[in-house]
Amino acid sequence: MTVRLEQLRRCHFAVDLGAARTRVYVKGAGLVVDQPSAAAVNTRTGALIAVGEFAERMTGRTPSYIRVVRPISGGTVVDIQMAQRMLRHLLGDKMRRALRRKPRLRGAACTPHDAGPLAQRATIETLVGLGARRVELVDTLIAAAVGCGLPVEQPEGMMIVVCGAAHTQVAVLSLGSIVTAERIPVGGEAVDNAIVQHLRLEHELMLPSQSVRPLQLALSGNGLTAHGPTSTEIHGRDVATGLARSVRVDTAAVRDAIQTPLTGVLDGIGKVLRGCPPDLVADLADRGIIMVGGSALLPGLDQMLRQATGMPVNIAERPELCAVQGIGAMLEGQIEPLVLDPLAA
């Protein structure tokens, strides 16, 4: 990672393109953008109406000629032109003028582990549209590990679990590199969908998409643990009549519905551990697992992983910002590379 760190120190800004939120870090200014990855478009004229929080609130509440789109899916740009327009509006005219004044503007971006060439190219093209002359790509796992304070450059094994909206990434790191990793197509959205489907099938209730997060409603208290509340009240729309209705939901049944998508996360962690050298697994038994990402705050998920693996599980401070803070620390030169000098003959 020595060469990459030297290149990152020359960058002027960094972008973390997530399925749920987009974050932009500007060198010397810190985190300047932290908004949902959403944009509202007038389909008649093609005009951009709103981006970020306002566009998110418009979801499900717009007339037929206004469409809320998400140009980023699973950390991958699926609509380059719309992603560029969204980023321009999120940055604002003042910040964009300040960036354009930089000679040979350089940018950096977080990319999911094992992102394909097309996904990497789409990310690069998005930042080039902002005026970047050169774009450096950083693995989200490395950036998140740096952001939560892990000594990634040391010859010690450490496991990090990045819980995103669309994917969960699991990796074991050592000497600034990824020893073994796995990307699981299960995230916070899959858990939310499992709850929504459970309420639709068992209670014939449809939840509003944006008024409240169904996960936070159904999993109050201790969440996934059996010590949580036995029931909770949910408000939504009746499937048959279309009228507003409230039902009392058994949280034990909700926990069972959530187990199905979370089983994939446990399988991914087991696969990563089986692919690790024994010495690194011994380090993990002492150091444990670090959870980052917005979905790491799912109530009781850390206890579930602790019981399944038998290892300590800790949630990073402000886990949703670890990736952008890590790549920001690399831009600011706060991370010293490990220099391995060959032994003299």
C-alpha contacts under 8 A as a table, 3 or more apart, distances in Angstrom:
res1	aa1	res2	aa2	distance
1	M	4	R	5.20
1	M	5	L	6.15
1	M	176	G	6.14
1	M	177	S	7.23
1	M	337	P	7.06
2	T	5	L	5.31
2	T	6	E	6.52
2	T	337	P	5.37
2	T	338	L	7.06
2	T	339	V	7.59
3	V	6	E	5.24
3	V	7	Q	6.39
4	R	7	Q	5.10
4	R	8	L	6.07
5	L	8	L	4.99
5	L	9	R	6.23
5	L	330	M	6.47
5	L	333	G	7.92
5	L	335	I	7.93
5	L	337	P	7.12
6	E	9	R	5.39
6	E	10	R	7.07
7	Q	10	R	5.52
7	Q	11	C	7.09
7	Q	136	E	7.58
8	L	11	C	5.22
8	L	108	A	7.13
8	L	136	E	6.92
8	L	330	M	6.26
8	L	331	L	5.38
9	R	330	M	6.39
9	R	331	L	4.55
9	R	332	E	6.32
9	R	333	G	5.76
10	R	106	R	7.02
10	R	331	L	7.13
11	C	14	A	7.60
11	C	27	K	7.80
11	C	105	L	7.30
11	C	106	R	4.56
11	C	107	G	5.20
11	C	108	A	6.57
11	C	331	L	6.23
12	H	26	V	6.24
12	H	27	K	5.29
12	H	99	L	7.72
12	H	102	K	7.97
12	H	105	L	6.56
12	H	106	R	5.53
12	H	107	G	5.88
12	H	331	L	7.34
13	F	24	V	7.21
13	F	25	Y	5.60
13	F	26	V	4.30
13	F	27	K	5.58
13	F	106	R	7.02
13	F	107	G	5.06
13	F	108	A	6.37
13	F	331	L	7.68
14	A	24	V	5.78
14	A	25	Y	5.09
14	A	26	V	6.42
14	A	107	G	5.54
14	A	108	A	4.43
14	A	109	A	5.42
14	A	110	C	7.99
14	A	324	V	7.60
14	A	327	I	6.91
14	A	328	G	6.86
14	A	331	L	7.94
15	V	22	T	7.38
15	V	23	R	5.81
15	V	24	V	4.52
15	V	25	Y	6.31
15	V	107	G	7.76
15	V	108	A	6.28
15	V	109	A	4.74
15	V	110	C	6.64
15	V	324	V	7.23
16	D	22	T	5.83
16	D	23	R	5.12
16	D	24	V	6.35
16	D	109	A	5.78
16	D	110	C	5.20
16	D	111	T	7.86
16	D	323	A	7.19
16	D	324	V	5.88
17	L	21	R	6.98
17	L	22	T	4.87
17	L	23	R	6.65
17	L	37	S	7.90
17	L	72	I	7.02
17	L	75	G	5.57
17	L	76	T	7.39
17	L	77	V	7.87
17	L	109	A	7.48
17	L	110	C	6.89
17	L	111	T	7.80
18	G	21	R	5.16
18	G	22	T	5.50
18	G	23	R	7.98
18	G	37	S	7.16
18	G	72	I	6.78
18	G	73	S	7.35
18	G	74	G	6.51
18	G	75	G	4.51
18	G	76	T	7.67
18	G	164	G	7.81
18	G	165	A	7.86
19	A	22	T	7.81
19	A	37	S	6.58
19	A	70	R	7.99
19	A	72	I	5.55
19	A	73	S	4.81
19	A	74	G	4.75
19	A	75	G	5.24
19	A	76	T	7.72
19	A	164	G	7.70
19	A	165	A	6.03
19	A	166	A	6.41
20	A	36	P	5.70
20	A	37	S	5.69
20	A	165	A	5.97
21	R	34	D	6.71
21	R	35	Q	5.42
21	R	36	P	4.00
21	R	37	S	4.80
22	T	33	V	7.26
22	T	34	D	5.84
22	T	35	Q	5.55
22	T	36	P	5.93
22	T	37	S	5.40
23	R	31	L	7.28
23	R	32	V	7.62
23	R	33	V	5.06
23	R	34	D	4.51
23	R	35	Q	6.64
23	R	324	V	6.84
24	V	31	L	5.96
24	V	32	V	5.87
24	V	33	V	4.92
24	V	34	D	6.85
24	V	324	V	7.44
25	Y	29	A	7.50
25	Y	30	G	5.34
25	Y	31	L	4.36
25	Y	32	V	5.89
25	Y	33	V	7.16
25	Y	324	V	6.81
25	Y	325	Q	7.93
25	Y	328	G	6.17
26	V	29	A	5.33
26	V	30	G	5.36
26	V	31	L	6.42
26	V	32	V	6.76
26	V	328	G	7.73
27	K	30	G	6.18
27	K	328	G	7.18
27	K	331	L	6.52
27	K	332	E	6.47
28	G	332	E	7.56
29	A	32	V	7.15
30	G	328	G	7.44
31	L	34	D	7.45
32	V	91	L	7.55
33	V	90	L	6.67
33	V	91	L	6.73
35	Q	52	G	4.89
35	Q	53	E	6.09
35	Q	90	L	7.76
36	P	51	V	7.98
36	P	52	G	4.72
36	P	53	E	5.87
36	P	56	E	6.73
37	S	51	V	7.79
37	S	52	G	6.09
37	S	70	R	6.00
37	S	71	P	7.23
37	S	72	I	6.68
38	A	51	V	5.76
38	A	52	G	5.45
38	A	53	E	7.81
38	A	55	A	5.87
38	A	56	E	5.99
38	A	68	V	6.70
38	A	69	V	5.82
38	A	70	R	4.80
38	A	71	P	7.16
38	A	86	M	7.78
39	A	48	L	7.25
39	A	49	I	7.57
39	A	50	A	5.74
39	A	51	V	4.28
39	A	52	G	6.48
39	A	55	A	5.37
39	A	56	E	7.59
39	A	68	V	5.58
39	A	69	V	5.43
39	A	70	R	6.45
39	A	71	P	7.93
39	A	86	M	6.48
40	A	48	L	6.12
40	A	49	I	5.38
40	A	50	A	5.08
40	A	51	V	6.23
40	A	55	A	5.36
40	A	58	M	7.66
40	A	66	I	6.61
40	A	67	R	5.59
40	A	68	V	4.25
40	A	69	V	6.23
41	V	46	G	6.18
41	V	47	A	5.81
41	V	48	L	4.69
41	V	49	I	5.53
41	V	50	A	7.38
41	V	66	I	5.60
41	V	67	R	5.34
41	V	68	V	6.29
41	V	69	V	7.45
42	N	45	T	5.73
42	N	46	G	5.18
42	N	47	A	5.30
42	N	48	L	6.44
42	N	49	I	6.68
42	N	65	Y	5.86
42	N	66	I	4.67
42	N	67	R	6.54
43	T	46	G	5.22
43	T	47	A	7.58
43	T	65	Y	5.34
43	T	66	I	5.93
43	T	67	R	6.76
44	R	65	Y	6.36
48	L	51	V	7.88
50	A	54	F	6.16
50	A	55	A	5.15
51	V	54	F	6.15
51	V	55	A	4.89
51	V	56	E	7.64
51	V	86	M	6.23
51	V	89	H	7.16
51	V	90	L	7.05
52	G	55	A	5.42
52	G	56	E	6.20
52	G	90	L	7.20
53	E	56	E	5.00
53	E	57	R	6.31
54	F	57	R	5.20
54	F	58	M	6.43
55	A	58	M	5.05
55	A	59	T	6.80
55	A	68	V	6.70
56	E	59	T	5.56
56	E	68	V	7.75
56	E	210	Q	7.65
57	R	61	R	7.93
57	R	210	Q	6.59
58	M	61	R	5.26
58	M	62	T	6.10
58	M	68	V	7.28
59	T	62	T	6.80
59	T	68	V	6.06
59	T	209	S	7.57
59	T	210	Q	6.82
60	G	209	S	7.03
60	G	210	Q	7.67
62	T	65	Y	7.88
62	T	66	I	5.85
62	T	67	R	7.16
63	P	66	I	5.71
64	S	67	R	7.29
70	R	73	S	6.98
71	P	77	V	6.01
71	P	78	V	5.50
71	P	79	D	4.85
71	P	80	I	7.19
71	P	82	M	6.01
71	P	83	A	5.38
72	I	75	G	6.15
72	I	76	T	5.51
72	I	77	V	4.46
72	I	78	V	5.63
72	I	79	D	7.08
72	I	83	A	7.14
73	S	76	T	5.31
73	S	77	V	6.36
73	S	78	V	6.53
73	S	166	A	7.46
74	G	165	A	7.19
74	G	166	A	4.90
74	G	167	H	6.39
75	G	111	T	6.69
75	G	112	P	6.31
75	G	166	A	7.94
76	T	111	T	7.56
76	T	112	P	7.83
76	T	119	A	5.76
76	T	122	A	7.63
76	T	123	T	7.20
77	V	80	I	6.14
77	V	83	A	7.10
77	V	119	A	6.75
77	V	122	A	5.86
77	V	123	T	6.12
77	V	126	T	7.93
78	V	122	A	7.61
79	D	82	M	5.53
79	D	83	A	6.07
80	I	83	A	5.09
80	I	84	Q	6.18
80	I	122	A	6.41
80	I	123	T	7.89
80	I	125	E	7.06
80	I	126	T	5.63
81	Q	84	Q	5.21
81	Q	85	R	6.36
81	Q	126	T	7.43
82	M	85	R	5.06
82	M	86	M	6.06
83	A	86	M	5.06
83	A	87	L	6.14
83	A	126	T	6.59
84	Q	87	L	5.19
84	Q	88	R	6.17
84	Q	126	T	5.51
84	Q	127	L	7.39
84	Q	129	G	6.09
84	Q	130	L	6.81
85	R	88	R	5.18
85	R	89	H	6.39
86	M	89	H	5.37
86	M	90	L	6.15
87	L	90	L	4.99
87	L	91	L	6.05
87	L	130	L	7.92
88	R	91	L	5.33
88	R	92	G	6.23
88	R	93	D	7.78
88	R	96	R	7.31
88	R	130	L	7.06
89	H	92	G	5.17
89	H	93	D	7.69
91	L	94	K	7.87
91	L	95	M	5.84
91	L	96	R	6.34
92	G	95	M	5.71
92	G	96	R	6.24
93	D	96	R	5.17
93	D	97	R	6.07
94	K	97	R	5.30
94	K	98	A	6.35
95	M	98	A	5.04
95	M	99	L	6.26
96	R	99	L	5.09
96	R	100	R	6.13
96	R	130	L	7.99
97	R	100	R	5.08
97	R	101	R	6.40
98	A	101	R	5.42
98	A	102	K	7.18
99	L	102	K	5.50
99	L	105	L	7.09
100	R	103	P	7.76
100	R	105	L	7.02
100	R	131	G	6.75
102	K	105	L	5.40
104	R	132	A	7.36
104	R	133	R	5.79
104	R	134	R	7.85
105	L	131	G	6.80
105	L	132	A	4.90
105	L	133	R	5.49
105	L	134	R	7.06
106	R	132	A	5.11
106	R	133	R	5.72
106	R	134	R	4.92
106	R	135	V	5.91
106	R	136	E	7.94
107	G	127	L	6.89
107	G	132	A	5.82
107	G	133	R	7.88
107	G	134	R	6.33
107	G	135	V	4.78
107	G	136	E	6.35
108	A	135	V	5.28
108	A	136	E	4.55
108	A	137	L	5.73
108	A	138	V	7.23
108	A	327	I	8.00
109	A	123	T	7.41
109	A	135	V	7.38
109	A	136	E	6.45
109	A	137	L	5.13
109	A	138	V	6.13
110	C	137	L	5.96
110	C	138	V	4.93
110	C	139	D	5.69
110	C	140	T	5.10
110	C	143	A	7.36
110	C	323	A	7.59
110	C	324	V	7.95
110	C	327	I	7.72
111	T	115	A	6.62
111	T	120	Q	7.18
111	T	123	T	7.97
111	T	137	L	6.51
111	T	138	V	6.11
111	T	139	D	5.23
111	T	140	T	5.48
112	P	115	A	5.51
112	P	139	D	6.03
112	P	140	T	5.44
112	P	141	L	7.58
112	P	169	Q	7.97
113	H	139	D	5.90
113	H	140	T	6.64
113	H	141	L	6.98
113	H	169	Q	7.27
113	H	181	A	7.78
113	H	182	E	7.83
113	H	183	R	6.79
114	D	183	R	7.86
115	A	119	A	5.99
115	A	120	Q	6.49
116	G	119	A	5.29
116	G	120	Q	6.27
117	P	120	Q	5.09
117	P	121	R	6.01
118	L	121	R	5.02
118	L	122	A	6.13
119	A	122	A	5.12
119	A	123	T	6.39
120	Q	123	T	5.20
120	Q	124	I	6.30
120	Q	137	L	7.80
121	R	124	I	5.07
121	R	125	E	6.11
122	A	125	E	5.14
122	A	126	T	6.20
123	T	126	T	5.15
123	T	127	L	6.58
124	I	127	L	5.38
124	I	128	V	6.13
124	I	135	V	6.02
125	E	128	V	4.93
125	E	129	G	6.21
126	T	129	G	5.26
126	T	130	L	7.02
127	L	130	L	5.12
127	L	131	G	6.90
127	L	132	A	5.86
127	L	135	V	7.08
128	V	131	G	5.18
128	V	132	A	4.60
128	V	133	R	6.44
128	V	134	R	7.49
128	V	135	V	7.50
129	G	132	A	7.11
132	A	135	V	6.66
138	V	142	I	7.21
138	V	143	A	6.82
138	V	327	I	7.70
139	D	142	I	5.47
139	D	143	A	6.41
140	T	143	A	5.07
140	T	144	A	5.93
140	T	323	A	6.23
141	L	144	A	5.24
141	L	145	A	6.14
141	L	160	I	7.36
141	L	162	V	7.02
141	L	169	Q	7.43
141	L	171	A	7.13
141	L	323	A	7.72
142	I	145	A	5.16
142	I	146	V	6.28
142	I	152	V	7.76
142	I	176	G	7.60
142	I	177	S	7.52
142	I	178	I	7.79
142	I	326	G	7.95
143	A	146	V	5.22
143	A	147	G	6.09
143	A	322	C	7.37
143	A	323	A	4.88
143	A	324	V	7.10
143	A	325	Q	7.70
143	A	326	G	4.60
143	A	327	I	5.24
144	A	147	G	4.92
144	A	148	C	6.24
144	A	162	V	7.55
144	A	292	V	7.10
144	A	322	C	4.85
144	A	323	A	3.89
144	A	324	V	7.41
144	A	325	Q	7.68
144	A	326	G	5.70
144	A	327	I	7.94
145	A	148	C	5.43
145	A	149	G	6.51
145	A	150	L	5.44
145	A	152	V	6.82
145	A	160	I	6.84
145	A	322	C	7.42
145	A	323	A	7.51
145	A	326	G	7.08
146	V	149	G	5.28
146	V	150	L	5.66
146	V	151	P	7.25
146	V	152	V	6.70
146	V	322	C	7.64
146	V	323	A	7.72
146	V	325	Q	7.89
146	V	326	G	4.68
146	V	327	I	7.63
146	V	329	A	7.76
147	G	150	L	7.60
147	G	321	L	7.73
147	G	322	C	4.38
147	G	323	A	5.77
147	G	324	V	7.21
147	G	325	Q	4.95
147	G	326	G	3.53
147	G	327	I	7.29
147	G	329	A	7.40
148	C	292	V	7.79
148	C	316	A	5.93
148	C	317	E	7.14
148	C	319	P	7.58
148	C	322	C	5.51
148	C	326	G	7.30
150	L	158	M	7.96
151	P	154	Q	5.76
152	V	156	E	7.99
152	V	158	M	7.98
152	V	173	L	6.67
152	V	174	S	6.12
152	V	175	L	6.11
152	V	176	G	4.83
152	V	177	S	7.65
153	E	174	S	6.76
153	E	175	L	4.50
153	E	176	G	4.34
153	E	177	S	7.99
153	E	337	P	6.91
153	E	338	L	5.89
154	Q	174	S	6.44
154	Q	175	L	5.08
154	Q	176	G	7.11
154	Q	338	L	7.70
155	P	174	S	5.43
155	P	175	L	4.91
156	E	173	L	7.85
156	E	174	S	5.45
156	E	175	L	7.16
156	E	280	L	7.00
156	E	283	D	6.72
157	G	172	V	6.44
157	G	173	L	5.76
157	G	174	S	5.13
157	G	280	L	4.76
157	G	281	V	7.22
157	G	283	D	5.44
157	G	284	L	6.13
158	M	172	V	5.47
158	M	173	L	5.39
158	M	174	S	6.78
158	M	280	L	7.68
158	M	283	D	7.10
158	M	284	L	5.81
158	M	287	R	6.72
158	M	288	G	7.23
158	M	289	I	7.13
159	M	170	V	7.30
159	M	171	A	5.66
159	M	172	V	4.39
159	M	173	L	6.35
159	M	284	L	6.73
159	M	288	G	6.93
159	M	289	I	5.09
159	M	290	I	6.34
160	I	170	V	5.93
160	I	171	A	5.61
160	I	172	V	6.52
160	I	173	L	7.84
160	I	289	I	5.80
160	I	290	I	4.85
160	I	291	M	5.93
160	I	292	V	7.42
161	V	168	T	6.97
161	V	169	Q	5.72
161	V	170	V	4.55
161	V	171	A	6.68
161	V	289	I	7.18
161	V	290	I	6.21
161	V	291	M	4.83
161	V	292	V	6.19
162	V	168	T	5.59
162	V	169	Q	5.00
162	V	170	V	6.40
162	V	291	M	6.11
162	V	292	V	4.93
162	V	293	G	5.22
162	V	296	A	7.60
163	C	167	H	6.74
163	C	168	T	4.61
163	C	169	Q	6.62
163	C	187	G	6.23
163	C	188	G	7.45
163	C	291	M	7.15
163	C	292	V	6.10
163	C	293	G	4.68
163	C	294	G	6.44
163	C	295	S	5.04
163	C	296	A	5.45
164	G	167	H	5.26
164	G	168	T	5.58
164	G	169	Q	7.91
164	G	187	G	5.41
164	G	188	G	6.40
164	G	293	G	5.44
164	G	294	G	6.08
164	G	295	S	5.71
164	G	296	A	7.96
165	A	168	T	7.93
165	A	187	G	4.71
165	A	188	G	4.48
165	A	189	E	5.32
165	A	190	A	7.93
165	A	294	G	7.31
165	A	295	S	6.54
166	A	185	P	6.47
166	A	186	V	6.04
166	A	187	G	4.59
166	A	188	G	6.51
166	A	189	E	5.99
166	A	190	A	7.24
167	H	183	R	6.72
167	H	184	I	5.62
167	H	185	P	4.62
167	H	186	V	4.88
167	H	187	G	4.68
167	H	188	G	8.00
168	T	183	R	5.89
168	T	184	I	5.11
168	T	185	P	6.50
168	T	186	V	5.81
168	T	187	G	5.58
168	T	265	V	7.03
169	Q	181	A	7.29
169	Q	182	E	5.86
169	Q	183	R	4.43
169	Q	184	I	6.13
170	V	181	A	5.51
170	V	182	E	5.29
170	V	183	R	6.38
170	V	184	I	7.99
170	V	268	G	7.09
170	V	269	I	6.39
170	V	272	V	7.20
171	A	178	I	6.63
171	A	179	V	7.35
171	A	180	T	5.71
171	A	181	A	4.02
171	A	182	E	6.39
171	A	272	V	6.81
172	V	178	I	6.06
172	V	179	V	5.60
172	V	180	T	5.61
172	V	181	A	6.41
172	V	272	V	7.45
172	V	276	C	7.65
173	L	176	G	6.67
173	L	177	S	5.66
173	L	178	I	4.65
173	L	179	V	5.52
173	L	180	T	7.51
174	S	177	S	5.62
174	S	178	I	6.56
174	S	179	V	6.56
175	L	338	L	7.88
178	I	181	A	6.79
179	V	276	C	7.30
180	T	272	V	6.16
180	T	275	G	6.57
180	T	276	C	6.62
181	A	272	V	5.98
182	E	268	G	6.30
182	E	269	I	7.88
182	E	271	K	7.77
182	E	272	V	6.50
183	R	268	G	7.59
184	I	264	G	6.95
184	I	265	V	6.56
184	I	268	G	6.51
186	V	189	E	7.72
186	V	190	A	5.80
186	V	191	V	7.84
186	V	261	P	6.37
186	V	262	L	7.34
186	V	264	G	6.90
186	V	265	V	6.97
187	G	190	A	5.41
187	G	191	V	6.62
187	G	295	S	6.95
188	G	191	V	5.15
188	G	192	D	6.21
188	G	295	S	5.30
189	E	192	D	5.04
189	E	193	N	6.06
190	A	193	N	5.05
190	A	194	A	6.17
190	A	261	P	6.58
191	V	194	A	5.09
191	V	195	I	6.49
191	V	215	L	7.65
191	V	258	I	5.96
191	V	261	P	6.39
191	V	262	L	7.61
192	D	195	I	5.22
192	D	196	V	6.23
192	D	213	R	7.88
192	D	214	P	6.39
192	D	215	L	5.71
193	N	196	V	4.95
193	N	197	Q	6.02
194	A	197	Q	5.24
194	A	198	H	6.11
194	A	257	A	6.16
194	A	258	I	6.09
194	A	261	P	7.60
195	I	198	H	5.05
195	I	199	L	6.26
195	I	214	P	7.07
195	I	215	L	7.02
195	I	218	A	7.89
195	I	254	V	6.52
195	I	257	A	6.56
195	I	258	I	6.79
196	V	199	L	5.29
196	V	200	R	6.19
196	V	206	M	7.14
196	V	207	L	6.79
196	V	214	P	7.11
197	Q	200	R	4.99
197	Q	201	L	6.07
198	H	201	L	5.34
198	H	202	E	5.84
198	H	203	H	7.78
198	H	254	V	7.27
198	H	257	A	6.58
199	L	202	E	5.38
199	L	203	H	5.17
199	L	204	E	6.36
199	L	205	L	5.61
199	L	206	M	7.08
200	R	203	H	5.67
200	R	204	E	4.39
200	R	205	L	4.76
200	R	206	M	5.75
200	R	239	V	7.57
201	L	204	E	5.57
201	L	205	L	7.80
203	H	247	V	7.52
204	E	238	D	6.14
204	E	239	V	5.38
204	E	240	A	7.54
205	L	236	G	5.97
205	L	237	R	5.59
205	L	238	D	4.91
205	L	239	V	5.64
205	L	245	R	7.74
206	M	236	G	5.48
206	M	237	R	5.02
206	M	238	D	6.29
206	M	239	V	6.24
207	L	214	P	7.18
207	L	235	H	7.15
207	L	236	G	4.64
207	L	237	R	6.37
208	P	211	S	5.90
208	P	212	V	7.22
208	P	236	G	6.31
208	P	237	R	7.66
209	S	212	V	7.25
209	S	213	R	7.58
210	Q	213	R	6.80
212	V	216	Q	7.63
212	V	217	L	7.39
213	R	216	Q	5.48
213	R	217	L	6.56
214	P	217	L	5.05
214	P	218	A	6.10
215	L	218	A	5.35
215	L	219	L	5.81
216	Q	219	L	5.36
216	Q	220	S	6.18
217	L	220	S	6.24
217	L	232	T	7.77
217	L	234	I	6.93
218	A	232	T	6.50
218	A	233	E	7.95
218	A	234	I	7.28
218	A	249	V	7.76
218	A	251	T	6.76
218	A	254	V	7.22
219	L	222	N	7.35
219	L	223	G	4.47
219	L	224	L	7.06
219	L	251	T	7.10
219	L	299	P	6.99
220	S	223	G	5.50
220	S	228	G	7.27
220	S	229	P	7.26
220	S	232	T	7.89
220	S	299	P	7.81
221	G	228	G	5.28
221	G	229	P	6.40
221	G	299	P	7.86
222	N	225	T	5.72
222	N	226	A	7.77
222	N	227	H	6.33
222	N	228	G	4.46
222	N	229	P	7.55
222	N	299	P	6.10
222	N	300	G	6.18
223	G	226	A	7.98
223	G	228	G	5.85
223	G	298	L	7.66
223	G	299	P	4.57
223	G	300	G	5.28
224	L	228	G	7.46
224	L	255	R	5.79
224	L	299	P	6.11
224	L	300	G	4.59
224	L	301	L	6.65
224	L	304	M	7.62
225	T	228	G	5.98
225	T	300	G	5.72
225	T	303	Q	7.68
225	T	304	M	7.88
226	A	252	A	7.38
229	P	232	T	7.21
229	P	251	T	7.00
230	T	250	D	6.04
230	T	251	T	5.59
230	T	252	A	6.84
231	S	248	R	6.47
231	S	249	V	5.38
231	S	250	D	4.46
231	S	251	T	5.15
231	S	252	A	7.95
232	T	248	R	5.69
232	T	249	V	5.42
232	T	250	D	6.76
232	T	251	T	6.84
233	E	246	S	6.70
233	E	247	V	5.72
233	E	248	R	4.55
233	E	249	V	6.10
234	I	246	S	5.53
234	I	247	V	5.48
234	I	248	R	6.38
234	I	249	V	6.93
235	H	244	A	7.31
235	H	245	R	5.94
235	H	246	S	4.41
235	H	247	V	6.69
236	G	244	A	5.74
236	G	245	R	5.63
236	G	246	S	6.32
237	R	242	G	5.64
237	R	243	L	5.49
237	R	244	A	4.53
237	R	245	R	5.68
238	D	241	T	5.62
238	D	242	G	4.93
238	D	243	L	5.44
238	D	244	A	6.13
238	D	245	R	5.97
239	V	242	G	5.69
249	V	253	A	7.98
249	V	254	V	7.87
250	D	253	A	5.59
250	D	254	V	6.72
251	T	254	V	4.84
251	T	255	R	6.15
252	A	255	R	5.07
252	A	256	D	6.39
253	A	256	D	5.07
253	A	257	A	6.32
254	V	257	A	5.03
254	V	258	I	6.32
255	R	258	I	5.15
255	R	259	Q	6.35
256	D	259	Q	5.23
256	D	260	T	7.44
257	A	260	T	6.24
258	I	261	P	6.10
258	I	262	L	6.50
259	Q	262	L	5.12
259	Q	263	T	5.97
260	T	263	T	5.42
260	T	264	G	7.52
261	P	264	G	5.77
261	P	265	V	7.48
262	L	265	V	5.18
262	L	266	L	6.65
263	T	266	L	5.15
263	T	267	D	6.23
264	G	267	D	5.04
264	G	268	G	6.20
265	V	268	G	5.10
265	V	269	I	6.34
266	L	269	I	5.17
266	L	270	G	6.26
266	L	305	L	7.23
266	L	308	A	7.43
267	D	270	G	5.10
267	D	271	K	6.20
268	G	271	K	5.06
268	G	272	V	6.28
269	I	272	V	5.17
269	I	273	L	6.23
270	G	273	L	5.13
270	G	274	R	6.18
271	K	274	R	5.16
271	K	275	G	6.38
272	V	275	G	5.18
272	V	276	C	6.49
273	L	276	C	5.23
273	L	281	V	6.96
276	C	280	L	6.50
276	C	281	V	6.46
277	P	280	L	5.57
277	P	281	V	6.54
278	P	281	V	5.03
278	P	282	A	6.26
279	D	282	A	5.16
279	D	283	D	6.56
280	L	283	D	4.99
280	L	284	L	6.30
281	V	284	L	4.97
281	V	285	A	6.38
282	A	285	A	5.23
282	A	286	D	7.03
283	D	286	D	5.49
283	D	287	R	6.12
283	D	288	G	8.00
284	L	287	R	4.94
284	L	288	G	4.93
284	L	289	I	7.17
284	L	311	M	7.52
285	A	288	G	5.58
285	A	311	M	5.63
285	A	312	P	7.45
286	D	311	M	7.67
286	D	312	P	7.64
287	R	312	P	7.19
288	G	311	M	5.33
288	G	312	P	4.47
288	G	313	V	5.63
288	G	314	N	7.53
289	I	311	M	7.09
289	I	312	P	6.19
289	I	313	V	4.71
289	I	314	N	6.22
290	I	313	V	6.06
290	I	314	N	5.08
290	I	315	I	5.79
290	I	316	A	6.50
291	M	296	A	5.90
291	M	302	D	7.90
291	M	313	V	7.32
291	M	314	N	6.15
291	M	315	I	4.73
291	M	316	A	6.06
291	M	319	P	7.26
292	V	295	S	7.87
292	V	296	A	5.67
292	V	315	I	6.33
292	V	316	A	5.76
292	V	319	P	4.32
292	V	320	E	6.40
292	V	322	C	6.67
293	G	296	A	5.45
293	G	297	L	7.92
293	G	319	P	4.91
293	G	320	E	4.31
293	G	321	L	7.25
293	G	322	C	7.19
293	G	323	A	8.00
294	G	297	L	6.16
294	G	319	P	6.17
294	G	320	E	4.35
295	S	298	L	5.52
295	S	320	E	7.95
296	A	301	L	7.17
296	A	302	D	7.68
296	A	315	I	6.91
296	A	319	P	6.99
297	L	301	L	7.68
297	L	315	I	7.80
297	L	319	P	7.87
298	L	301	L	5.70
299	P	302	D	7.77
300	G	303	Q	5.24
300	G	304	M	6.28
301	L	304	M	5.01
301	L	305	L	6.33
302	D	305	L	5.21
302	D	306	R	6.13
302	D	313	V	5.96
302	D	314	N	7.05
302	D	315	I	7.42
303	Q	306	R	4.93
303	Q	307	Q	6.20
303	Q	313	V	7.52
304	M	307	Q	5.32
304	M	308	A	6.26
305	L	308	A	5.06
305	L	309	T	5.98
305	L	310	G	7.93
305	L	313	V	7.05
306	R	309	T	5.46
306	R	310	G	5.35
306	R	311	M	5.65
306	R	312	P	6.04
306	R	313	V	5.75
307	Q	310	G	5.48
307	Q	311	M	7.89
315	I	319	P	6.91
316	A	319	P	5.05
316	A	322	C	7.88
318	R	321	L	5.88
318	R	322	C	6.95
319	P	322	C	5.39
320	E	323	A	7.56
321	L	324	V	5.67
321	L	325	Q	6.00
322	C	325	Q	5.13
322	C	326	G	5.93
323	A	326	G	5.14
323	A	327	I	6.37
324	V	327	I	5.27
324	V	328	G	5.95
325	Q	328	G	4.90
325	Q	329	A	6.11
326	G	329	A	5.11
326	G	330	M	6.48
327	I	330	M	5.04
327	I	331	L	6.33
328	G	331	L	5.01
328	G	332	E	6.24
329	A	332	E	5.10
329	A	333	G	6.25
329	A	334	Q	5.28
329	A	335	I	6.59
330	M	333	G	5.18
330	M	334	Q	6.03
330	M	335	I	5.81
331	L	334	Q	7.73
333	G	336	E	7.29
